[in-house]
């Protein structure tokens, strides 16, 4: 039986889906509504769930352009502090595309609190501590193990893209239930469904003599915190290359005196596409002899300017309007540079430089 809070979350997910799919998805949502009503106790839930879903769907249809109603809930600062660590291990495991999914999982598992932030102690990839709940005492190791575990879930589910909602959901539920669920669900339905998660949980609980087994509502709980890169106010300038080699602030380079680094460096192979972090107008597209090499500047609607340097090739011209995610240049090592990377700066009105990461990847 679904509890009220779970039902509300399911209604929220349904509303988000309705916004994305539009009126054409009405029949699908109707079928899901019937399923949810079957899971709900007549004593309280039928009328409540019906009301929640009816109001949510009607609001979408009548409200038109109101996507903000279904924006994901931001992860807590305690989770966000581990973003670079998650990026590091996601990159090592070849799943950089899934960083935001991993942050959403961490939010659901621990909200960034404690030492086992990914709740990965029981994972077979934990080789340093006993494989019992809460045994991991090092947050970074918890992340290392959790990322490896999720990478294996993605592999077993056959998920190769964050855009594959069915198989991504299967991998997420598998993180909670274990690999046995993934194999079972693929054989039974070919994907994750809320119904098969409930059934699997009930059957495993009976088999083991437990009151409950895992969390059959794990997927919607995680997805309420999941955002794509495009949900952010400013997206990452190099998709799938989020590792920072040199952050904003004071730094000491070998053979040089300490100096203030006015931007953030993202290493990537030569020729990797660089995209506009937000909509704007190109104000500079040239070669700078001051050390930046080939560079582009874009002024955005909020008054900020982003500066992309050391490019190997420029793909936009002064005066051109660009959109978030549009390729504007290619990674290189021109100017005063020691290797292929993007140096990006964020400049406030008044020519004040601030940390680009104060806006990149953050939900409004």
C-alpha angles and dihedrals in degrees: 000000000000116000121227095254091048091049091052091052090050090050090051091052090048091052092050090051091049091054093051098042098038128202093325089072094059095108092051092051090047090057091048089050090055091050093050092049089053090054092050127089111247088220093075114343112063097069094035095052092043090052093047094049095042092051092045096050096041089048090055094048095046097034095057109180100032106117091145089077089069101039114134121261109255116247116249122268087246088063095040090058088069095051096107091048090052090047090051096054094037088056092048090052096045096246103108089137089068101056093113091049090053091050089051090051091050090050091053094043101046112343084236093296127132130011100288094059095165093042087232100141093110094050117115086231090067102098099155103060135032111283094243129112115288097003097126110094099181118075093205092052089048088055092046091053094041093052091049089049093050091046088056090049089053091049094049093047093049091235111157101165139037085229092067096089097181097051093038088055089049091054092047092051089046090058087063102035100033134241094297089071093052094054092044095048093047091053094044103039108356090239147028119293129173089236095054091046090055092046094048091049092050094047094048092047090053092045093052096036092241127141091231137003118212122311115298089192093055096113098058090042091055095041092057086071098038120108130174120229088257091061090067122096089234116018126212110279094225112042112227092008104093100141112116116218096182123015130207114281141045116348141170118221119195111269094008134092119255113277141172113265106215096197147024125267124219115187118216138149119280111274096027110145118256115205135201109261091215141357114289150120125280110242099170133027112161148093114286118207089196092084103277096097114195106004144168130208123198126190114211132206092256090061095254123125126213120207121202115194145183092033122166093212136012119219103181136061135222112277094023117133112228131191131222109279095018114138108247104166145349128254116259144141104249123145121013097350135133098202145350110305145116119253108199126186131192115211124192124210106283092043095274115153118220135176109285089212089066086078108016113099095003123128114233 
